[in-house]
Amino acid sequence: MSCKYTNAGSIPATSTMEINKYIKTELAKLDESIVATPTDREQLENFAGGCGQGSLILMQMAMQYGYKLALENLQTKYENKSII
């Protein structure tokens, strides 16, 4: 039995579709939050810049932490086999 592979490396196409579905679902949840999610980095930088110099460092730390959380979330889903 062979799997159809995409450009995602060793992830079968059906798993890639499940991962994409999961990501779209999670991104949609950001629009339902009380706090507005910036649409791009420029918008975030403009907001942080208006709050003082320390805010730019805090912004970068928050982005890196958010990226870390996203990767950990995907890793947990992958390990639990709930998205593949």
PyMOL Python script that loads the backbone (N, CA, C, O; Angstrom):
from pymol import cmd

cmd.read_pdbstr("""\
ATOM      1  N   MET A   1       0.852  -1.181   0.000  1.00  0.00           N
ATOM      2  CA  MET A   1       0.000   0.000   0.000  1.00  0.00           C
ATOM      3  C   MET A   1       0.894   1.239   0.000  1.00  0.00           C
ATOM      4  O   MET A   1       1.777   1.362   0.848  1.00  0.00           O
ATOM      5  N   SER A   2       0.680   2.123  -0.909  1.00  0.00           N
ATOM      6  CA  SER A   2       1.498   3.330  -0.978  1.00  0.00           C
ATOM      7  C   SER A   2       0.645   4.549  -0.666  1.00  0.00           C
ATOM      8  O   SER A   2      -0.552   4.595  -0.950  1.00  0.00           O
ATOM      9  N   CYS A   3       1.308   5.536  -0.068  1.00  0.00           N
ATOM     10  CA  CYS A   3       0.648   6.799   0.243  1.00  0.00           C
ATOM     11  C   CYS A   3       1.049   7.829  -0.799  1.00  0.00           C
ATOM     12  O   CYS A   3       2.165   7.807  -1.316  1.00  0.00           O
ATOM     13  N   LYS A   4       0.132   8.723  -1.096  1.00  0.00           N
ATOM     14  CA  LYS A   4       0.446   9.831  -1.982  1.00  0.00           C
ATOM     15  C   LYS A   4       1.118  10.915  -1.144  1.00  0.00           C
ATOM     16  O   LYS A   4       0.542  11.380  -0.160  1.00  0.00           O
ATOM     17  N   TYR A   5       2.328  11.321  -1.522  1.00  0.00           N
ATOM     18  CA  TYR A   5       3.059  12.332  -0.774  1.00  0.00           C
ATOM     19  C   TYR A   5       2.994  13.672  -1.483  1.00  0.00           C
ATOM     20  O   TYR A   5       2.937  13.757  -2.710  1.00  0.00           O
ATOM     21  N   THR A   6       3.003  14.710  -0.668  1.00  0.00           N
ATOM     22  CA  THR A   6       2.994  16.072  -1.191  1.00  0.00           C
ATOM     23  C   THR A   6       4.361  16.693  -0.944  1.00  0.00           C
ATOM     24  O   THR A   6       5.298  15.994  -0.558  1.00  0.00           O
ATOM     25  N   ASN A   7       4.481  17.972  -1.157  1.00  0.00           N
ATOM     26  CA  ASN A   7       5.750  18.657  -0.919  1.00  0.00           C
ATOM     27  C   ASN A   7       6.007  18.898   0.558  1.00  0.00           C
ATOM     28  O   ASN A   7       6.966  19.584   0.910  1.00  0.00           O
ATOM     29  N   ALA A   8       5.168  18.347   1.431  1.00  0.00           N
ATOM     30  CA  ALA A   8       5.339  18.524   2.866  1.00  0.00           C
ATOM     31  C   ALA A   8       6.324  17.510   3.444  1.00  0.00           C
ATOM     32  O   ALA A   8       6.365  17.323   4.660  1.00  0.00           O
ATOM     33  N   GLY A   9       7.109  16.860   2.607  1.00  0.00           N
ATOM     34  CA  GLY A   9       8.089  15.898   3.103  1.00  0.00           C
ATOM     35  C   GLY A   9       7.482  14.529   3.249  1.00  0.00           C
ATOM     36  O   GLY A   9       6.962  13.970   2.284  1.00  0.00           O
ATOM     37  N   SER A  10       7.541  13.979   4.450  1.00  0.00           N
ATOM     38  CA  SER A  10       7.077  12.617   4.655  1.00  0.00           C
ATOM     39  C   SER A  10       5.645  12.539   5.178  1.00  0.00           C
ATOM     40  O   SER A  10       5.219  11.481   5.641  1.00  0.00           O
ATOM     41  N   ILE A  11       4.907  13.624   5.114  1.00  0.00           N
ATOM     42  CA  ILE A  11       3.523  13.623   5.587  1.00  0.00           C
ATOM     43  C   ILE A  11       2.610  13.250   4.427  1.00  0.00           C
ATOM     44  O   ILE A  11       2.606  13.935   3.405  1.00  0.00           O
ATOM     45  N   PRO A  12       1.830  12.167   4.568  1.00  0.00           N
ATOM     46  CA  PRO A  12       0.904  11.790   3.495  1.00  0.00           C
ATOM     47  C   PRO A  12      -0.101  12.910   3.202  1.00  0.00           C
ATOM     48  O   PRO A  12      -0.392  13.734   4.069  1.00  0.00           O
ATOM     49  N   ALA A  13      -0.616  12.930   1.996  1.00  0.00           N
ATOM     50  CA  ALA A  13      -1.523  13.998   1.562  1.00  0.00           C
ATOM     51  C   ALA A  13      -2.742  14.105   2.470  1.00  0.00           C
ATOM     52  O   ALA A  13      -3.173  15.213   2.790  1.00  0.00           O
ATOM     53  N   THR A  14      -3.309  12.968   2.894  1.00  0.00           N
ATOM     54  CA  THR A  14      -4.494  13.034   3.755  1.00  0.00           C
ATOM     55  C   THR A  14      -4.158  13.669   5.092  1.00  0.00           C
ATOM     56  O   THR A  14      -4.977  14.400   5.649  1.00  0.00           O
ATOM     57  N   SER A  15      -2.968  13.406   5.619  1.00  0.00           N
ATOM     58  CA  SER A  15      -2.555  14.020   6.877  1.00  0.00           C
ATOM     59  C   SER A  15      -2.357  15.516   6.699  1.00  0.00           C
ATOM     60  O   SER A  15      -2.712  16.301   7.578  1.00  0.00           O
ATOM     61  N   THR A  16      -1.792  15.915   5.568  1.00  0.00           N
ATOM     62  CA  THR A  16      -1.597  17.331   5.282  1.00  0.00           C
ATOM     63  C   THR A  16      -2.938  18.042   5.248  1.00  0.00           C
ATOM     64  O   THR A  16      -3.064  19.155   5.758  1.00  0.00           O
ATOM     65  N   MET A  17      -3.937  17.413   4.654  1.00  0.00           N
ATOM     66  CA  MET A  17      -5.266  18.018   4.599  1.00  0.00           C
ATOM     67  C   MET A  17      -5.842  18.158   6.009  1.00  0.00           C
ATOM     68  O   MET A  17      -6.473  19.170   6.313  1.00  0.00           O
ATOM     69  N   GLU A  18      -5.636  17.163   6.873  1.00  0.00           N
ATOM     70  CA  GLU A  18      -6.120  17.241   8.244  1.00  0.00           C
ATOM     71  C   GLU A  18      -5.411  18.343   9.018  1.00  0.00           C
ATOM     72  O   GLU A  18      -6.038  19.072   9.786  1.00  0.00           O
ATOM     73  N   ILE A  19      -4.106  18.461   8.816  1.00  0.00           N
ATOM     74  CA  ILE A  19      -3.340  19.522   9.483  1.00  0.00           C
ATOM     75  C   ILE A  19      -3.836  20.882   9.027  1.00  0.00           C
ATOM     76  O   ILE A  19      -4.024  21.778   9.850  1.00  0.00           O
ATOM     77  N   ASN A  20      -4.051  21.051   7.728  1.00  0.00           N
ATOM     78  CA  ASN A  20      -4.555  22.332   7.203  1.00  0.00           C
ATOM     79  C   ASN A  20      -5.926  22.655   7.776  1.00  0.00           C
ATOM     80  O   ASN A  20      -6.202  23.806   8.111  1.00  0.00           O
ATOM     81  N   LYS A  21      -6.775  21.662   7.890  1.00  0.00           N
ATOM     82  CA  LYS A  21      -8.113  21.856   8.465  1.00  0.00           C
ATOM     83  C   LYS A  21      -7.993  22.295   9.923  1.00  0.00           C
ATOM     84  O   LYS A  21      -8.683  23.215  10.362  1.00  0.00           O
ATOM     85  N   TYR A  22      -7.126  21.638  10.656  1.00  0.00           N
ATOM     86  CA  TYR A  22      -6.916  21.976  12.058  1.00  0.00           C
ATOM     87  C   TYR A  22      -6.409  23.412  12.202  1.00  0.00           C
ATOM     88  O   TYR A  22      -6.903  24.165  13.041  1.00  0.00           O
ATOM     89  N   ILE A  23      -5.438  23.786  11.397  1.00  0.00           N
ATOM     90  CA  ILE A  23      -4.868  25.134  11.455  1.00  0.00           C
ATOM     91  C   ILE A  23      -5.932  26.182  11.124  1.00  0.00           C
ATOM     92  O   ILE A  23      -6.028  27.196  11.816  1.00  0.00           O
ATOM     93  N   LYS A  24      -6.727  25.955  10.083  1.00  0.00           N
ATOM     94  CA  LYS A  24      -7.783  26.906   9.720  1.00  0.00           C
ATOM     95  C   LYS A  24      -8.798  27.066  10.852  1.00  0.00           C
ATOM     96  O   LYS A  24      -9.271  28.172  11.115  1.00  0.00           O
ATOM     97  N   THR A  25      -9.130  25.964  11.518  1.00  0.00           N
ATOM     98  CA  THR A  25     -10.072  26.009  12.642  1.00  0.00           C
ATOM     99  C   THR A  25      -9.508  26.842  13.781  1.00  0.00           C
ATOM    100  O   THR A  25     -10.216  27.664  14.362  1.00  0.00           O
ATOM    101  N   GLU A  26      -8.226  26.631  14.103  1.00  0.00           N
ATOM    102  CA  GLU A  26      -7.593  27.372  15.187  1.00  0.00           C
ATOM    103  C   GLU A  26      -7.449  28.852  14.848  1.00  0.00           C
ATOM    104  O   GLU A  26      -7.644  29.705  15.714  1.00  0.00           O
ATOM    105  N   LEU A  27      -7.109  29.166  13.598  1.00  0.00           N
ATOM    106  CA  LEU A  27      -6.991  30.568  13.184  1.00  0.00           C
ATOM    107  C   LEU A  27      -8.336  31.283  13.266  1.00  0.00           C
ATOM    108  O   LEU A  27      -8.396  32.458  13.628  1.00  0.00           O
ATOM    109  N   ALA A  28      -9.401  30.586  12.936  1.00  0.00           N
ATOM    110  CA  ALA A  28     -10.731  31.190  13.001  1.00  0.00           C
ATOM    111  C   ALA A  28     -11.097  31.565  14.435  1.00  0.00           C
ATOM    112  O   ALA A  28     -11.829  32.529  14.656  1.00  0.00           O
ATOM    113  N   LYS A  29     -10.589  30.808  15.410  1.00  0.00           N
ATOM    114  CA  LYS A  29     -10.873  31.102  16.813  1.00  0.00           C
ATOM    115  C   LYS A  29     -10.274  32.440  17.238  1.00  0.00           C
ATOM    116  O   LYS A  29     -10.794  33.086  18.148  1.00  0.00           O
ATOM    117  N   LEU A  30      -9.191  32.862  16.595  1.00  0.00           N
ATOM    118  CA  LEU A  30      -8.561  34.133  16.956  1.00  0.00           C
ATOM    119  C   LEU A  30      -9.478  35.315  16.683  1.00  0.00           C
ATOM    120  O   LEU A  30      -9.396  36.334  17.370  1.00  0.00           O
ATOM    121  N   ASP A  31     -10.346  35.192  15.696  1.00  0.00           N
ATOM    122  CA  ASP A  31     -11.260  36.273  15.352  1.00  0.00           C
ATOM    123  C   ASP A  31     -12.393  36.404  16.362  1.00  0.00           C
ATOM    124  O   ASP A  31     -13.109  37.405  16.361  1.00  0.00           O
ATOM    125  N   GLU A  32     -12.563  35.402  17.225  1.00  0.00           N
ATOM    126  CA  GLU A  32     -13.646  35.416  18.204  1.00  0.00           C
ATOM    127  C   GLU A  32     -13.199  35.930  19.566  1.00  0.00           C
ATOM    128  O   GLU A  32     -13.994  35.968  20.505  1.00  0.00           O
ATOM    129  N   SER A  33     -11.938  36.323  19.681  1.00  0.00           N
ATOM    130  CA  SER A  33     -11.374  36.749  20.954  1.00  0.00           C
ATOM    131  C   SER A  33     -11.801  38.169  21.308  1.00  0.00           C
ATOM    132  O   SER A  33     -12.183  38.952  20.439  1.00  0.00           O
ATOM    133  N   ILE A  34     -11.730  38.484  22.590  1.00  0.00           N
ATOM    134  CA  ILE A  34     -12.023  39.842  23.053  1.00  0.00           C
ATOM    135  C   ILE A  34     -10.928  40.790  22.581  1.00  0.00           C
ATOM    136  O   ILE A  34     -11.207  41.934  22.222  1.00  0.00           O
ATOM    137  N   VAL A  35      -9.688  40.320  22.581  1.00  0.00           N
ATOM    138  CA  VAL A  35      -8.545  41.121  22.146  1.00  0.00           C
ATOM    139  C   VAL A  35      -8.381  40.964  20.643  1.00  0.00           C
ATOM    140  O   VAL A  35      -8.374  39.847  20.126  1.00  0.00           O
ATOM    141  N   ALA A  36      -8.249  42.079  19.946  1.00  0.00           N
ATOM    142  CA  ALA A  36      -8.095  42.033  18.490  1.00  0.00           C
ATOM    143  C   ALA A  36      -6.765  41.398  18.116  1.00  0.00           C
ATOM    144  O   ALA A  36      -5.727  41.734  18.687  1.00  0.00           O
ATOM    145  N   THR A  37      -6.796  40.488  17.166  1.00  0.00           N
ATOM    146  CA  THR A  37      -5.578  39.872  16.653  1.00  0.00           C
ATOM    147  C   THR A  37      -5.104  40.695  15.461  1.00  0.00           C
ATOM    148  O   THR A  37      -5.848  40.872  14.497  1.00  0.00           O
ATOM    149  N   PRO A  38      -3.871  41.201  15.516  1.00  0.00           N
ATOM    150  CA  PRO A  38      -3.367  41.989  14.388  1.00  0.00           C
ATOM    151  C   PRO A  38      -3.388  41.170  13.095  1.00  0.00           C
ATOM    152  O   PRO A  38      -3.172  39.959  13.111  1.00  0.00           O
ATOM    153  N   THR A  39      -3.647  41.839  11.998  1.00  0.00           N
ATOM    154  CA  THR A  39      -3.682  41.137  10.715  1.00  0.00           C
ATOM    155  C   THR A  39      -2.300  40.925  10.131  1.00  0.00           C
ATOM    156  O   THR A  39      -2.103  40.032   9.307  1.00  0.00           O
ATOM    157  N   ASP A  40      -1.330  41.745  10.554  1.00  0.00           N
ATOM    158  CA  ASP A  40       0.041  41.579  10.062  1.00  0.00           C
ATOM    159  C   ASP A  40       1.019  42.191  11.064  1.00  0.00           C
ATOM    160  O   ASP A  40       0.623  42.845  12.029  1.00  0.00           O
ATOM    161  N   ARG A  41       2.299  41.961  10.808  1.00  0.00           N
ATOM    162  CA  ARG A  41       3.335  42.438  11.714  1.00  0.00           C
ATOM    163  C   ARG A  41       3.369  43.968  11.781  1.00  0.00           C
ATOM    164  O   ARG A  41       3.604  44.534  12.848  1.00  0.00           O
ATOM    165  N   GLU A  42       3.139  44.632  10.660  1.00  0.00           N
ATOM    166  CA  GLU A  42       3.166  46.096  10.633  1.00  0.00           C
ATOM    167  C   GLU A  42       2.122  46.674  11.592  1.00  0.00           C
ATOM    168  O   GLU A  42       2.407  47.619  12.327  1.00  0.00           O
ATOM    169  N   GLN A  43       0.949  46.121  11.583  1.00  0.00           N
ATOM    170  CA  GLN A  43      -0.105  46.597  12.476  1.00  0.00           C
ATOM    171  C   GLN A  43       0.299  46.387  13.943  1.00  0.00           C
ATOM    172  O   GLN A  43       0.066  47.251  14.788  1.00  0.00           O
ATOM    173  N   LEU A  44       0.900  45.243  14.230  1.00  0.00           N
ATOM    174  CA  LEU A  44       1.363  44.959  15.586  1.00  0.00           C
ATOM    175  C   LEU A  44       2.476  45.918  15.996  1.00  0.00           C
ATOM    176  O   LEU A  44       2.467  46.428  17.117  1.00  0.00           O
ATOM    177  N   GLU A  45       3.432  46.170  15.107  1.00  0.00           N
ATOM    178  CA  GLU A  45       4.535  47.085  15.404  1.00  0.00           C
ATOM    179  C   GLU A  45       4.029  48.511  15.631  1.00  0.00           C
ATOM    180  O   GLU A  45       4.518  49.207  16.521  1.00  0.00           O
ATOM    181  N   ASN A  46       3.063  48.944  14.838  1.00  0.00           N
ATOM    182  CA  ASN A  46       2.495  50.288  15.014  1.00  0.00           C
ATOM    183  C   ASN A  46       1.846  50.427  16.382  1.00  0.00           C
ATOM    184  O   ASN A  46       1.995  51.454  17.043  1.00  0.00           O
ATOM    185  N   PHE A  47       1.133  49.405  16.803  1.00  0.00           N
ATOM    186  CA  PHE A  47       0.501  49.430  18.124  1.00  0.00           C
ATOM    187  C   PHE A  47       1.556  49.451  19.220  1.00  0.00           C
ATOM    188  O   PHE A  47       1.477  50.260  20.144  1.00  0.00           O
ATOM    189  N   ALA A  48       2.547  48.563  19.123  1.00  0.00           N
ATOM    190  CA  ALA A  48       3.588  48.475  20.149  1.00  0.00           C
ATOM    191  C   ALA A  48       4.447  49.737  20.178  1.00  0.00           C
ATOM    192  O   ALA A  48       4.856  50.185  21.249  1.00  0.00           O
ATOM    193  N   GLY A  49       4.717  50.302  19.025  1.00  0.00           N
ATOM    194  CA  GLY A  49       5.525  51.516  18.952  1.00  0.00           C
ATOM    195  C   GLY A  49       4.881  52.694  19.650  1.00  0.00           C
ATOM    196  O   GLY A  49       5.572  53.563  20.182  1.00  0.00           O
ATOM    197  N   GLY A  50       3.575  52.725  19.651  1.00  0.00           N
ATOM    198  CA  GLY A  50       2.853  53.805  20.310  1.00  0.00           C
ATOM    199  C   GLY A  50       2.826  53.676  21.821  1.00  0.00           C
ATOM    200  O   GLY A  50       2.385  54.588  22.521  1.00  0.00           O
ATOM    201  N   CYS A  51       3.297  52.548  22.323  1.00  0.00           N
ATOM    202  CA  CYS A  51       3.253  52.301  23.768  1.00  0.00           C
ATOM    203  C   CYS A  51       4.620  52.434  24.438  1.00  0.00           C
ATOM    204  O   CYS A  51       4.735  52.224  25.645  1.00  0.00           O
ATOM    205  N   GLY A  52       5.648  52.779  23.677  1.00  0.00           N
ATOM    206  CA  GLY A  52       6.986  52.947  24.256  1.00  0.00           C
ATOM    207  C   GLY A  52       7.977  51.912  23.760  1.00  0.00           C
ATOM    208  O   GLY A  52       7.592  50.885  23.203  1.00  0.00           O
ATOM    209  N   GLN A  53       9.274  52.193  23.970  1.00  0.00           N
ATOM    210  CA  GLN A  53      10.352  51.338  23.473  1.00  0.00           C
ATOM    211  C   GLN A  53      10.272  49.918  24.002  1.00  0.00           C
ATOM    212  O   GLN A  53      10.462  48.968  23.243  1.00  0.00           O
ATOM    213  N   GLY A  54       9.995  49.752  25.288  1.00  0.00           N
ATOM    214  CA  GLY A  54       9.938  48.417  25.874  1.00  0.00           C
ATOM    215  C   GLY A  54       8.884  47.539  25.241  1.00  0.00           C
ATOM    216  O   GLY A  54       8.979  46.312  25.277  1.00  0.00           O
ATOM    217  N   SER A  55       7.884  48.167  24.665  1.00  0.00           N
ATOM    218  CA  SER A  55       6.802  47.409  24.049  1.00  0.00           C
ATOM    219  C   SER A  55       7.258  46.637  22.814  1.00  0.00           C
ATOM    220  O   SER A  55       6.714  45.574  22.514  1.00  0.00           O
ATOM    221  N   LEU A  56       8.254  47.164  22.095  1.00  0.00           N
ATOM    222  CA  LEU A  56       8.753  46.450  20.914  1.00  0.00           C
ATOM    223  C   LEU A  56       9.445  45.156  21.311  1.00  0.00           C
ATOM    224  O   LEU A  56       9.311  44.142  20.626  1.00  0.00           O
ATOM    225  N   ILE A  57      10.186  45.187  22.416  1.00  0.00           N
ATOM    226  CA  ILE A  57      10.827  43.958  22.906  1.00  0.00           C
ATOM    227  C   ILE A  57       9.765  42.992  23.401  1.00  0.00           C
ATOM    228  O   ILE A  57       9.822  41.799  23.104  1.00  0.00           O
ATOM    229  N   LEU A  58       8.811  43.491  24.143  1.00  0.00           N
ATOM    230  CA  LEU A  58       7.719  42.656  24.623  1.00  0.00           C
ATOM    231  C   LEU A  58       6.947  42.047  23.460  1.00  0.00           C
ATOM    232  O   LEU A  58       6.538  40.888  23.521  1.00  0.00           O
ATOM    233  N   MET A  59       6.747  42.829  22.397  1.00  0.00           N
ATOM    234  CA  MET A  59       6.058  42.335  21.211  1.00  0.00           C
ATOM    235  C   MET A  59       6.826  41.164  20.602  1.00  0.00           C
ATOM    236  O   MET A  59       6.228  40.142  20.264  1.00  0.00           O
ATOM    237  N   GLN A  60       8.144  41.303  20.460  1.00  0.00           N
ATOM    238  CA  GLN A  60       8.953  40.238  19.877  1.00  0.00           C
ATOM    239  C   GLN A  60       8.918  38.993  20.752  1.00  0.00           C
ATOM    240  O   GLN A  60       8.823  37.877  20.240  1.00  0.00           O
ATOM    241  N   MET A  61       8.992  39.176  22.064  1.00  0.00           N
ATOM    242  CA  MET A  61       8.913  38.040  22.978  1.00  0.00           C
ATOM    243  C   MET A  61       7.564  37.339  22.851  1.00  0.00           C
ATOM    244  O   MET A  61       7.496  36.109  22.856  1.00  0.00           O
ATOM    245  N   ALA A  62       6.499  38.115  22.738  1.00  0.00           N
ATOM    246  CA  ALA A  62       5.160  37.537  22.621  1.00  0.00           C
ATOM    247  C   ALA A  62       5.005  36.758  21.319  1.00  0.00           C
ATOM    248  O   ALA A  62       4.382  35.696  21.294  1.00  0.00           O
ATOM    249  N   MET A  63       5.577  37.294  20.232  1.00  0.00           N
ATOM    250  CA  MET A  63       5.495  36.587  18.950  1.00  0.00           C
ATOM    251  C   MET A  63       6.253  35.268  19.017  1.00  0.00           C
ATOM    252  O   MET A  63       5.763  34.243  18.545  1.00  0.00           O
ATOM    253  N   GLN A  64       7.444  35.293  19.602  1.00  0.00           N
ATOM    254  CA  GLN A  64       8.231  34.072  19.717  1.00  0.00           C
ATOM    255  C   GLN A  64       7.538  33.055  20.610  1.00  0.00           C
ATOM    256  O   GLN A  64       7.538  31.862  20.307  1.00  0.00           O
ATOM    257  N   TYR A  65       6.947  33.515  21.706  1.00  0.00           N
ATOM    258  CA  TYR A  65       6.225  32.616  22.600  1.00  0.00           C
ATOM    259  C   TYR A  65       5.001  32.033  21.894  1.00  0.00           C
ATOM    260  O   TYR A  65       4.702  30.848  22.039  1.00  0.00           O
ATOM    261  N   GLY A  66       4.304  32.859  21.140  1.00  0.00           N
ATOM    262  CA  GLY A  66       3.152  32.379  20.382  1.00  0.00           C
ATOM    263  C   GLY A  66       3.547  31.317  19.362  1.00  0.00           C
ATOM    264  O   GLY A  66       2.839  30.326  19.181  1.00  0.00           O
ATOM    265  N   TYR A  67       4.671  31.526  18.703  1.00  0.00           N
ATOM    266  CA  TYR A  67       5.183  30.547  17.739  1.00  0.00           C
ATOM    267  C   TYR A  67       5.532  29.244  18.445  1.00  0.00           C
ATOM    268  O   TYR A  67       5.246  28.158  17.943  1.00  0.00           O
ATOM    269  N   LYS A  68       6.159  29.365  19.626  1.00  0.00           N
ATOM    270  CA  LYS A  68       6.512  28.182  20.409  1.00  0.00           C
ATOM    271  C   LYS A  68       5.241  27.415  20.801  1.00  0.00           C
ATOM    272  O   LYS A  68       5.191  26.191  20.678  1.00  0.00           O
ATOM    273  N   LEU A  69       4.227  28.131  21.268  1.00  0.00           N
ATOM    274  CA  LEU A  69       2.970  27.488  21.643  1.00  0.00           C
ATOM    275  C   LEU A  69       2.316  26.786  20.452  1.00  0.00           C
ATOM    276  O   LEU A  69       1.769  25.692  20.587  1.00  0.00           O
ATOM    277  N   ALA A  70       2.380  27.426  19.295  1.00  0.00           N
ATOM    278  CA  ALA A  70       1.791  26.826  18.094  1.00  0.00           C
ATOM    279  C   ALA A  70       2.504  25.527  17.733  1.00  0.00           C
ATOM    280  O   ALA A  70       1.856  24.528  17.418  1.00  0.00           O
ATOM    281  N   LEU A  71       3.821  25.536  17.778  1.00  0.00           N
ATOM    282  CA  LEU A  71       4.579  24.322  17.466  1.00  0.00           C
ATOM    283  C   LEU A  71       4.320  23.220  18.488  1.00  0.00           C
ATOM    284  O   LEU A  71       4.178  22.052  18.127  1.00  0.00           O
ATOM    285  N   GLU A  72       4.260  23.596  19.763  1.00  0.00           N
ATOM    286  CA  GLU A  72       3.975  22.608  20.807  1.00  0.00           C
ATOM    287  C   GLU A  72       2.574  22.029  20.639  1.00  0.00           C
ATOM    288  O   GLU A  72       2.360  20.836  20.854  1.00  0.00           O
ATOM    289  N   ASN A  73       1.624  22.873  20.254  1.00  0.00           N
ATOM    290  CA  ASN A  73       0.251  22.422  20.030  1.00  0.00           C
ATOM    291  C   ASN A  73       0.197  21.418  18.879  1.00  0.00           C
ATOM    292  O   ASN A  73      -0.448  20.376  18.992  1.00  0.00           O
ATOM    293  N   LEU A  74       0.871  21.729  17.779  1.00  0.00           N
ATOM    294  CA  LEU A  74       0.922  20.798  16.650  1.00  0.00           C
ATOM    295  C   LEU A  74       1.617  19.501  17.046  1.00  0.00           C
ATOM    296  O   LEU A  74       1.182  18.417  16.656  1.00  0.00           O
ATOM    297  N   GLN A  75       2.694  19.606  17.816  1.00  0.00           N
ATOM    298  CA  GLN A  75       3.413  18.418  18.256  1.00  0.00           C
ATOM    299  C   GLN A  75       2.510  17.531  19.110  1.00  0.00           C
ATOM    300  O   GLN A  75       2.504  16.311  18.944  1.00  0.00           O
ATOM    301  N   THR A  76       1.754  18.130  20.015  1.00  0.00           N
ATOM    302  CA  THR A  76       0.838  17.367  20.863  1.00  0.00           C
ATOM    303  C   THR A  76      -0.229  16.682  20.025  1.00  0.00           C
ATOM    304  O   THR A  76      -0.532  15.507  20.233  1.00  0.00           O
ATOM    305  N   LYS A  77      -0.799  17.418  19.076  1.00  0.00           N
ATOM    306  CA  LYS A  77      -1.824  16.831  18.195  1.00  0.00           C
ATOM    307  C   LYS A  77      -1.238  15.683  17.380  1.00  0.00           C
ATOM    308  O   LYS A  77      -1.882  14.650  17.199  1.00  0.00           O
ATOM    309  N   TYR A  78      -0.023  15.867  16.894  1.00  0.00           N
ATOM    310  CA  TYR A  78       0.642  14.831  16.095  1.00  0.00           C
ATOM    311  C   TYR A  78       0.924  13.600  16.947  1.00  0.00           C
ATOM    312  O   TYR A  78       0.665  12.474  16.522  1.00  0.00           O
ATOM    313  N   GLU A  79       1.454  13.813  18.153  1.00  0.00           N
ATOM    314  CA  GLU A  79       1.773  12.688  19.027  1.00  0.00           C
ATOM    315  C   GLU A  79       0.513  11.927  19.441  1.00  0.00           C
ATOM    316  O   GLU A  79       0.552  10.707  19.606  1.00  0.00           O
ATOM    317  N   ASN A  80      -0.601  12.637  19.609  1.00  0.00           N
ATOM    318  CA  ASN A  80      -1.860  11.996  19.951  1.00  0.00           C
ATOM    319  C   ASN A  80      -2.571  11.400  18.745  1.00  0.00           C
ATOM    320  O   ASN A  80      -3.620  10.769  18.871  1.00  0.00           O
ATOM    321  N   LYS A  81      -1.977  11.613  17.568  1.00  0.00           N
ATOM    322  CA  LYS A  81      -2.513  11.097  16.306  1.00  0.00           C
ATOM    323  C   LYS A  81      -3.919  11.613  16.012  1.00  0.00           C
ATOM    324  O   LYS A  81      -4.685  10.969  15.296  1.00  0.00           O
ATOM    325  N   SER A  82      -4.253  12.778  16.570  1.00  0.00           N
ATOM    326  CA  SER A  82      -5.593  13.300  16.347  1.00  0.00           C
ATOM    327  C   SER A  82      -5.704  14.121  15.071  1.00  0.00           C
ATOM    328  O   SER A  82      -6.807  14.500  14.676  1.00  0.00           O
ATOM    329  N   ILE A  83      -4.562  14.407  14.410  1.00  0.00           N
ATOM    330  CA  ILE A  83      -4.645  15.139  13.137  1.00  0.00           C
ATOM    331  C   ILE A  83      -4.018  14.359  11.994  1.00  0.00           C
ATOM    332  O   ILE A  83      -3.900  14.883  10.886  1.00  0.00           O
ATOM    333  N   ILE A  84      -3.622  13.143  12.236  1.00  0.00           N
ATOM    334  CA  ILE A  84      -3.090  12.335  11.141  1.00  0.00           C
ATOM    335  C   ILE A  84      -3.781  10.999  11.079  1.00  0.00           C
ATOM    336  O   ILE A  84      -3.465  10.179  10.218  1.00  0.00           O
TER     337      ILE A  84
END
""", "prot")
cmd.dss("prot")
cmd.show_as("cartoon", "prot")
cmd.util.cbc("prot")
cmd.orient("prot")
